[in-house]
């Protein structure tokens, strides 16, 4: 009978100070090299409830946006109401 031993090491972190309007905020940041994120890691938020007459639906949307902004720092949005032509024109200007 053989024993298998596995060892895991916890990556080291650095304390990062962020200066905000409310004073400094500190975050622990991994010292590992950056990697590309996966599609599952980027929140996709549907803005349809923004146009709802229900206050509870709009509050739910606000909670999702806040969670994405705080936890991830960015997010994709869908059903925002911006015409595809305007998006294409903005992209063309960006790439010009």
Beta strands, then each sheet from edge to edge (+ up, - down):
strand 1: 13-20
strand 2: 23-30
strand 3: 44-46
strand 4: 76-78
sheet 1: 1+ 2-
sheet 2: 3+ 4+
end
